[in-house]
Structures are given as structure tokens and as C-alpha cells.
């Protein structure tokens, strides 16, 4: 299997801040991204959502998380590739 042959499209998960920061580089290798908001939230906030001690700080509505999602979507649009959440 090769990307582009017989209509094959390759998608990747965008779930770590590095994916967002380097979206233009990743866009050269993939046809689109599925934004994994749970992991992206956890890694953006540095909070373990499974820990009872700090889980109260886990919030997908956090402004930093929303900005990471916006940057990912904007990067996909800029590169003409699909994004989904």
C-alpha cells in the first residue's frame, strides 16, 4: 500500500502538542488528521485525567486546549487537508 495509489489516503491522530506545533511538516506526510481531544487536553495541561488527585484540573474547555485545537484546524485548512474532532 502506498499513499495516493488507488485513492488511498493516510490519516493520523493529532493528539500531542508537538503534532500541532509542527502541523505544516506533518501535513506533508498525511492527508488529514483526527484531533484526539482527550490526549491533547491531558498533554497540553500536563494533567493525568485518571488521577483522582489532579483530575479536577482536566478541562477540555480550557483556553489553552481550545487554542491548540484551533491551531490544528487552521493548519489543516492552510495545507488543504481534512481535520476532524
C-alpha positions in Angstrom: 0.0 0.0 0.0 1.2 3.5 -0.9 -0.3 6.8 -0.1 -2.1 8.1 -3.1 -2.3 4.9 -5.1 -5.8 3.8 -6.0 -7.2 6.6 -3.9 -5.5 5.5 -0.6 -5.5 8.4 1.9 -3.5 8.2 5.1 -4.7 10.0 8.2 -3.0 10.4 11.6 -4.1 11.2 15.1 -3.2 14.7 16.3 -3.1 14.3 20.0 0.2 15.7 21.3 1.2 19.4 21.3 4.2 18.5 19.0 1.7 17.5 16.3 0.1 20.9 16.5 3.3 22.9 16.6 4.7 21.0 13.6 1.4 20.7 11.7 2.9 22.0 8.5 5.6 19.4 8.5 3.1 16.6 9.4 0.8 17.8 6.6 3.4 16.8 4.0 3.1 13.2 5.0 -0.7 12.8 5.8 -3.9 13.5 4.0 -5.7 14.5 7.2 -5.9 14.4 11.0 -8.3 13.2 13.6 -7.8 15.5 16.6 -7.7 13.4 19.8 -9.1 15.9 22.3 -8.7 13.7 25.3 -4.9 13.1 24.9 -4.3 16.6 23.6 -6.1 18.1 26.7 -4.1 15.9 29.0 -0.7 16.7 27.4 -1.4 20.4 26.9 -2.4 20.8 30.6 0.1 18.3 32.0 -2.7 16.7 34.0 -3.3 13.0 34.4 -7.1 12.6 33.8 -7.0 9.2 35.5 -5.5 10.5 38.8 -8.1 11.3 41.5 -5.6 13.8 42.9 -5.4 16.2 39.9 -8.3 15.1 37.6 -10.3 18.2 38.7 -7.9 20.3 36.7 -8.6 18.3 33.5 -10.9 20.6 31.4 -11.3 20.3 27.6 -12.8 23.8 27.7 -9.5 25.3 28.9 -8.4 28.3 26.7 -5.1 26.7 26.0 -6.7 23.5 24.8 -9.1 25.4 22.6 -6.2 27.3 21.1 -4.4 24.0 20.4 -7.4 22.7 18.6 -7.8 26.0 16.7 -4.2 25.9 15.6 -4.5 22.3 14.4 -7.7 23.0 12.4 -6.2 26.2 10.9 -3.0 24.3 10.0 -5.0 21.6 8.2 -7.0 24.3 6.3 -3.9 26.1 5.4 -2.4 22.9 4.0 -5.7 21.8 2.3 -6.1 18.6 4.3 -9.0 17.2 6.3 -9.4 17.6 10.0 -11.9 16.0 12.3 -12.5 16.1 16.1 
